[in-house]
Amino acid sequence: MKRLIAIVEDEPAIRENYAAAFTREGYLVRAYGNRAQAMAAFTARLPDLAVIDISLEDEPEGGFELCRQLRGLSAELPIIFLTARDSELDAVSGLRLGADDFLTKDLSLAHLIARVNALFRRVDALRKPPGDAGQILRRGPLALDVERMRVEWESKVVLLSLTEFWIVHALARHPGHVKNRQQLMDAASVVLDDNTITSHVKRIRRKFQSLDPAFDALQTVYGMGYRWVE
């Protein structure tokens, strides 16, 4: 069965462009111009993934509210913000509301499709039974199941976005080795400025520290990058 992607975007030309690209990839697509239309449809049937703009018609932050409402309907539905707004505050706000990715509209359609495909791979992986011990990367209290894209710290699940997962994976694979920002972007298959990488790292730390206030495995090496220590 084809997967259904919902696009919530108030600019008709942009909406149609994204819809055509996903249709060419073999997805079913439903497109909506505002939050009310989208929620009416989502209440009847949830999509398999939602791509949401922040500003929706007369609601400058309608996408944020829509994300909050969607998370109330499903904790697992993949949500991507795709927006012209590129401030760190907007990215932080979107990811805190539970979005899986935050992308800006200057990226290519090929890159967008790659991110969508990656999220679907994660969904498929999470539906598999837990991997055997040989498939799990362990670094002290950290357990990282790459096949299912699942992270645990002291046996408690750490809820990371797709980008955050690959940053932790890149660092934890080689403890003690410093990774610069470019290496972390390559690992996560994203193009971000330095401030956004810093913001991702801060969010990762906060998520681990919410489970373990003494967490200090993710270290900043000033002027160089970041490293994971055991």
C-alpha positions in Angstrom: 0.0 0.0 0.0 1.3 3.5 -0.9 2.2 5.8 1.9 0.2 9.0 2.3 2.1 12.3 2.7 0.2 15.4 3.9 1.6 18.8 2.8 0.3 21.8 4.7 1.5 24.9 2.8 -0.4 28.1 2.1 1.4 29.1 -1.1 -0.4 27.2 -4.0 2.6 27.1 -6.3 4.9 25.7 -3.7 2.3 23.2 -2.5 1.8 21.9 -6.0 5.5 21.7 -6.6 6.1 19.5 -3.5 3.0 17.4 -4.2 4.2 16.7 -7.8 7.7 15.7 -6.5 6.3 13.2 -3.9 3.8 11.8 -6.4 6.7 11.1 -8.8 8.4 9.2 -6.0 5.3 6.9 -5.7 3.7 8.4 -2.6 0.0 9.4 -2.3 -0.3 13.1 -1.5 -2.9 15.2 0.1 -2.3 19.0 0.3 -3.9 21.6 2.5 -3.7 25.4 2.6 -4.4 26.0 6.2 -4.6 24.4 9.6 -8.4 24.0 9.8 -8.5 22.1 6.5 -5.6 19.9 7.6 -7.0 19.1 11.0 -10.4 18.3 9.6 -8.7 15.7 7.3 -6.3 14.4 10.0 -9.2 13.8 12.4 -10.7 11.5 9.8 -7.5 9.8 8.8 -3.9 10.4 9.8 -1.3 10.6 7.0 1.9 8.5 7.2 4.0 11.7 7.3 3.2 15.4 7.5 5.2 18.2 5.9 4.2 21.5 7.5 5.0 25.2 7.0 5.1 27.5 10.1 3.1 30.4 8.7 -0.3 29.3 7.4 -2.6 32.0 5.9 -3.7 34.3 8.7 -1.9 32.3 11.4 1.8 33.3 11.6 2.6 30.3 13.8 -0.3 28.0 12.7 2.2 25.2 11.8 3.4 25.1 15.4 -0.1 24.7 16.7 -0.8 22.1 14.0 2.3 20.1 15.1 1.1 20.3 18.7 -2.4 19.0 17.7 -0.9 16.2 15.6 1.3 15.1 18.5 -1.9 14.8 20.5 -3.3 12.4 17.9 -0.1 10.4 17.4 3.2 10.3 19.2 4.9 8.4 16.3 3.7 10.2 13.2 6.8 11.6 11.4 6.5 15.4 11.1 8.8 17.7 9.1 8.8 21.5 9.3 9.6 23.0 5.8 9.7 26.7 6.1 11.3 29.9 4.8 11.9 30.9 8.5 15.4 29.8 9.4 16.0 31.3 12.8 17.4 29.2 15.6 14.4 30.1 17.7 12.0 28.7 15.1 14.0 25.5 14.8 14.2 25.0 18.5 10.5 25.7 18.9 9.6 23.2 16.2 11.7 20.4 17.5 10.6 21.0 21.1 7.0 20.5 19.9 8.0 17.1 18.7 8.9 17.5 15.0 11.3 15.0 13.6 13.1 17.4 11.3 13.3 21.2 10.6 14.2 22.1 7.0 14.3 25.4 5.1 12.8 25.9 1.7 16.1 26.7 0.0 17.0 23.0 0.0 16.6 20.9 -3.2 13.7 18.7 -3.8 16.1 15.7 -4.0 17.3 16.6 -0.5 13.7 16.9 0.8 12.8 13.5 -0.6 15.9 12.0 0.9 14.9 13.3 4.3 11.4 11.9 3.9 12.7 8.5 2.8 15.1 8.5 5.8 12.2 9.1 8.2 10.2 6.3 6.7 13.2 4.0 7.1 13.3 4.9 10.7 9.6 4.2 11.1 10.1 0.8 9.5 13.1 0.1 11.7 11.2 1.0 14.9 8.5 -1.5 14.0 11.0 -4.4 13.9 11.7 -6.4 17.0 14.8 -5.2 19.0 18.1 -6.1 17.4 20.4 -8.7 18.9 23.3 -7.6 21.0 25.6 -7.6 18.1 23.7 -4.8 16.4 23.7 -2.5 19.3 26.5 0.0 19.9 27.3 0.3 23.6 29.3 3.0 25.2 29.0 2.8 29.0 25.4 3.7 29.9 24.7 4.4 26.2 23.0 1.8 24.0 22.5 2.8 20.4 20.4 0.4 18.2 21.3 1.6 14.7 18.9 -0.7 12.9 15.9 0.7 14.8 17.4 4.2 15.3 16.7 3.9 19.1 18.9 5.4 21.8 18.9 4.4 25.5 20.8 5.9 28.4 20.9 3.8 31.5 18.1 1.7 30.0 15.8 4.7 29.5 14.8 5.7 26.0 16.1 9.1 24.8 13.8 10.6 22.2 16.0 12.1 19.6 15.1 13.7 16.2 16.6 12.1 13.1 19.4 14.7 12.9 20.1 14.3 16.6 20.3 10.6 16.3 23.0 10.7 13.6 25.0 13.3 15.5 25.1 11.0 18.6 25.9 8.0 16.4 28.8 9.8 14.7 30.3 10.8 18.0 29.7 7.6 19.9 31.2 5.4 17.2 34.7 6.8 18.0 34.8 7.9 21.7 37.4 10.5 22.4 37.7 11.6 18.7 36.8 15.2 18.0 34.3 15.7 15.2 34.1 19.1 13.6 30.8 20.7 12.5 31.3 19.6 8.9 31.8 16.0 9.9 28.6 16.1 11.9 26.7 17.6 9.1 28.0 14.9 6.8 27.0 12.2 9.2 23.5 13.6 9.5 23.1 14.3 5.8 22.1 17.9 6.5 23.5 21.3 5.7 23.4 23.6 8.7 25.2 26.7 9.9 27.4 26.7 12.9 24.7 28.1 15.2 22.2 25.4 14.3 24.8 22.6 14.9 25.4 24.2 18.3 21.7 24.3 18.9 21.3 20.6 18.1 24.1 19.7 20.5 22.5 21.7 23.3 19.2 20.0 22.7 20.9 16.6 22.7 22.6 17.4 26.1 19.3 18.6 27.6 17.5 15.4 26.6 20.2 13.2 28.2 20.4 15.5 31.3 16.6 15.2 31.7 17.2 11.5 32.4 20.6 11.9 34.1 21.5 15.3 35.6 25.1 14.2 35.8 25.4 13.4 32.1 28.6 14.8 30.6 29.5 12.4 27.9 29.0 14.9 25.1 31.8 17.5 25.4 32.6 20.6 23.5 36.2 21.0 22.4 36.4 24.8 21.9 37.6 25.9 18.4 37.5 22.3 17.1 34.2 20.6 17.6 32.7 17.9 19.8 33.5 14.5 21.2 31.9 11.6 23.1 33.7 10.3 26.2 33.0 7.2 28.1 
